[in-house]
Amino acid sequence: MRPGICISILTFCIAIVLCAAEPYSLLAMDTNCGVPDVPCEVESGEYYVALPDVVNIPPAVIWLHGYGRSGKAMIQKPTYVDPFIRRGFAVIMPSGQSFPGLKELDWGVADGYEWARDDINFLKAVRADAVVRFDLDPTRILFAGFSRGGSMVWDFACQEPEQAKGFAAVSGAFWEPMPNACAAPVHLFHTHGFKDRMVPFEGREMKWEGIRFIQGNVMKGLDVWRDENSCKGSATNSLHDDGSMQKDWTKCASGSIRLRLTRGGHGVPKGWREAVLDWFEALP
C-alpha cells in the first residue's frame, strides 16, 4: 500500500475516534469557537454553545446561569445540556459579569445598582452572533435562566420582548425598583419553589457588599405582565402528580403566562426542562 493512502486512512480513523468521543455535536467543521474550552466572543463578553446532531436550522435555548456560575461551567453539565440537545435544540450559554472586587459572575439585573456592563445589549449581541454563526432559527428562540439568571430573563423579556418566542425562569423574577410596564406582551413560564428561602416568592430585603437590594414579590411582578398581556381575568388552575400547583393565564389579548409553584426550594426541579420545552413547542 502506498504511504499516501496509509496516511489518509490513519487520518480518517483518528477523525472517527475524535467524533465518537464527543457526547454531542458541538460545532460545525468551519466554526472555530463554541467548544467547552473555546468561547465565542462578542464585543462585551463570551458565550459557549452545544449543537444537536443532524438538525438543519435548529431552535435554540439561551440559558442564563445563576450567581457564581459561568457559561463555561454550565455547558459542561450534561444535566443542563442533554435534555435540550435530545429535543433538537441548540444550547447557548453566555457568561455573566463580575461584581467589583469579586471573582464570581453575576448579571446586571435592574436592581438599583449601576452595573459596568449593559447585559441587555450584551444578550442581544450574543443572540445575533449565535443565530448567524450557527445558522439557528431566529423565530424559535427560548430565553431561560435560574435565580439571578431568571431575573435577567425577566428584565430581558420586559425590555426586548421581540428577541425570543418564549421566556422561562426558575427562582428569579423582577427586583426592585420594579418596572410599571414592559415594551410588549410575551409568553412567560415562571417556576418557583414554595420553600425557596434564597429568593422567597414574596420577596425580601437584603444587603450585599454593604449595598441594599430588594428582591421583588413574584406576584407583584406577574401583575406587571398581566397588565402588559391584558389578561387580568382568572387563571386556569391545575395540580400535578409531583405536588406542584399551576396557574395559566391564556385568555390574554396577546401572549400568555404560566406560573408553576413547586414543593421544593431554590433549584431547578426535576423534569423542568422537558415541561418547558413541551410548553414552548406548543406556543402559537
C-alpha positions in Angstrom: 0.0 0.0 0.0 1.3 3.4 -0.9 2.4 5.8 2.0 -0.1 8.5 1.0 -3.0 6.1 1.2 -1.9 4.8 4.6 -1.7 8.4 5.9 -5.2 9.1 4.6 -6.7 6.1 6.2 -5.0 6.9 9.5 -6.3 10.5 9.4 -9.8 9.2 8.7 -9.6 6.7 11.7 -8.4 9.5 14.1 -11.3 11.7 13.0 -13.8 8.9 13.7 -12.3 8.4 17.2 -12.4 12.1 18.0 -16.1 12.4 16.8 -17.1 9.4 18.9 -15.5 11.0 22.0 -17.9 13.9 21.9 -21.2 13.5 23.8 -23.0 15.7 21.2 -22.1 17.7 18.2 -20.6 21.0 19.5 -19.9 22.9 16.3 -19.7 22.7 12.6 -16.3 22.0 11.0 -15.8 25.5 9.8 -16.6 27.1 13.2 -13.6 28.0 15.5 -15.4 28.6 18.7 -18.1 27.2 21.0 -16.4 24.1 22.3 -16.3 23.8 26.2 -12.8 25.4 26.3 -13.1 27.9 23.4 -15.7 30.6 23.9 -17.4 32.6 21.1 -16.7 36.3 21.8 -18.8 39.3 21.2 -17.7 42.9 22.0 -18.6 42.8 25.7 -18.3 39.2 26.7 -18.4 35.5 25.7 -20.7 32.5 25.3 -20.5 28.8 24.8 -22.6 26.5 22.6 -23.6 22.9 22.0 -25.5 21.9 18.9 -27.8 19.0 18.3 -26.9 16.3 15.8 -28.2 16.5 12.2 -30.7 19.3 12.6 -31.0 21.9 9.9 -31.5 25.5 11.3 -32.4 24.3 14.8 -34.3 26.2 17.5 -32.2 27.4 20.5 -32.3 27.8 24.2 -30.2 30.7 25.5 -29.5 29.8 29.2 -28.6 32.3 31.8 -26.7 30.8 34.7 -27.2 31.6 38.4 -24.9 33.7 40.6 -21.3 32.4 40.8 -21.5 30.2 37.7 -20.4 30.8 34.1 -21.2 29.8 30.6 -18.1 27.6 30.5 -19.1 25.7 33.7 -22.7 25.2 32.7 -22.0 24.0 29.1 -20.1 21.1 30.6 -23.0 19.9 32.7 -24.9 17.1 30.9 -28.0 17.5 33.2 -28.4 21.1 31.9 -27.5 20.5 28.3 -28.6 17.0 27.2 -32.4 17.4 27.7 -32.3 20.3 25.2 -30.0 18.6 22.8 -32.1 15.5 22.7 -35.1 17.6 21.6 -33.1 19.1 18.8 -32.4 22.5 20.4 -29.0 24.3 20.3 -27.9 25.4 23.7 -26.3 28.9 24.1 -24.7 29.7 27.4 -23.4 33.2 27.9 -21.2 34.2 30.9 -22.3 37.0 33.3 -20.1 39.8 34.5 -18.1 40.3 37.7 -19.2 42.3 40.7 -16.4 44.8 41.6 -13.8 43.2 43.9 -15.3 39.7 43.4 -14.4 36.9 41.0 -17.9 35.4 41.0 -20.0 36.2 37.9 -23.5 37.8 38.1 -25.9 39.5 35.8 -26.6 43.2 35.5 -30.2 42.9 36.7 -32.2 46.0 37.1 -31.9 46.1 40.9 -30.9 49.7 41.5 -27.2 49.1 41.1 -25.3 50.6 38.2 -23.5 47.7 36.6 -20.4 48.0 34.5 -21.8 46.1 31.5 -25.2 46.6 29.9 -26.4 43.0 29.9 -29.5 43.7 27.8 -27.2 44.8 24.9 -24.8 42.0 25.7 -27.5 39.4 25.4 -28.8 41.0 22.2 -25.3 40.7 20.8 -25.0 37.1 21.8 -28.3 36.2 20.2 -27.4 38.0 16.9 -24.0 36.4 16.8 -25.1 32.9 17.5 -28.0 33.0 15.1 -25.7 33.8 12.2 -22.6 31.8 13.3 -24.5 28.6 13.9 -27.4 29.0 11.5 -30.1 29.0 14.2 -33.8 29.6 13.7 -34.4 33.2 14.8 -38.2 32.5 15.1 -37.7 29.7 17.7 -35.5 31.2 20.4 -36.2 30.5 24.1 -34.6 32.6 26.8 -34.3 30.7 30.1 -32.4 31.1 33.3 -32.1 30.2 37.0 -32.0 32.5 40.1 -30.2 35.7 39.1 -30.2 34.4 35.6 -34.0 34.0 35.9 -34.3 37.6 37.0 -32.2 38.6 33.9 -34.6 36.7 31.8 -37.5 38.8 33.2 -35.6 42.0 32.6 -34.7 41.0 29.1 -38.3 39.9 28.3 -39.5 43.3 29.6 -37.1 45.4 27.6 -36.6 43.2 24.5 -39.7 41.0 24.1 -39.2 40.6 20.3 -35.9 38.8 20.8 -37.5 35.5 21.7 -40.6 33.4 21.1 -40.8 32.5 24.8 -39.2 33.2 28.2 -38.8 30.8 31.1 -37.4 31.5 34.5 -36.8 29.5 37.7 -36.4 31.1 41.1 -35.7 34.6 39.8 -38.0 37.5 38.9 -38.0 41.3 39.0 -36.0 43.1 41.6 -37.0 46.5 43.0 -37.3 49.1 41.6 -39.9 47.1 39.6 -41.0 48.4 36.2 -44.5 49.6 35.9 -44.8 48.4 32.3 -42.9 46.5 29.7 -42.3 47.0 26.0 -44.8 44.4 24.7 -46.6 41.2 25.7 -44.7 37.9 26.0 -45.2 34.2 26.6 -43.7 33.6 30.1 -43.3 30.4 32.1 -42.2 31.1 35.7 -41.4 28.4 38.2 -40.7 28.9 41.9 -40.2 26.7 44.9 -42.7 27.1 47.8 -39.9 26.6 50.2 -37.4 28.9 48.5 -35.5 30.9 51.2 -32.8 32.2 48.9 -35.3 34.1 46.7 -38.6 33.9 48.6 -41.8 34.1 46.5 -42.9 37.1 48.5 -39.6 38.9 48.1 -37.2 40.2 50.7 -34.7 42.9 51.6 -31.0 42.0 51.7 -27.6 43.6 51.8 -24.7 42.6 49.6 -21.2 44.1 50.0 -22.8 46.9 52.0 -25.4 47.7 49.3 -29.1 47.4 50.0 -31.1 45.3 47.5 -34.8 44.2 47.4 -35.9 41.0 45.7 -39.3 41.7 44.3 -42.6 40.0 45.2 -43.2 37.5 42.4 -47.0 38.0 42.3 -46.4 41.8 42.1 -44.2 41.1 39.1 -46.7 38.8 37.5 -49.3 41.6 37.8 -47.0 43.7 35.6 -47.1 41.0 33.0 -50.9 40.5 33.4 -51.3 44.2 32.7 -48.9 44.1 29.7 -50.6 41.0 28.2 -54.1 42.2 29.0 -55.1 39.1 30.9 -56.3 40.3 34.3 -59.0 37.7 34.5 -58.9 34.5 36.5 -56.3 31.8 35.7 -57.0 28.2 34.9 -55.8 26.2 37.9 -54.3 22.7 37.9 -52.5 20.3 40.2 -49.7 17.9 39.2 -48.6 14.4 40.4 -45.4 15.9 41.9 -47.4 18.2 44.2 -46.9 21.3 42.1 -49.6 23.9 41.6 -50.1 25.7 38.3 -51.9 28.8 37.1 -52.3 29.5 33.4 -53.4 32.9 32.1 -54.2 32.2 28.4 -57.2 34.4 27.7 -55.0 37.4 27.1 -55.1 40.0 24.4 -51.6 38.8 23.5 -49.1 36.5 25.0 -49.6 34.1 27.9 -48.4 33.5 31.5 -47.8 30.2 33.3 -46.9 30.1 37.0 -45.8 26.8 38.5 -45.3 26.7 42.2 -43.4 23.5 43.3 -43.0 22.0 46.8 -39.2 22.4 46.7 -36.7 25.1 47.5 -34.2 27.1 45.5 -33.3 25.0 42.5 -34.3 23.7 39.1 -36.9 21.0 39.7 -36.7 17.6 38.1 -38.5 17.4 34.8 -38.5 21.2 34.4 -36.6 21.3 31.1 -39.0 18.8 29.5 -42.0 20.7 30.8 -40.7 24.0 29.5 -39.9 22.5 26.0 -43.4 21.0 25.8 -44.9 24.4 26.6 -42.5 26.2 24.2 -43.2 23.9 21.3 -47.0 24.3 21.8 -46.9 28.1 21.7 -48.7 29.6 18.7 
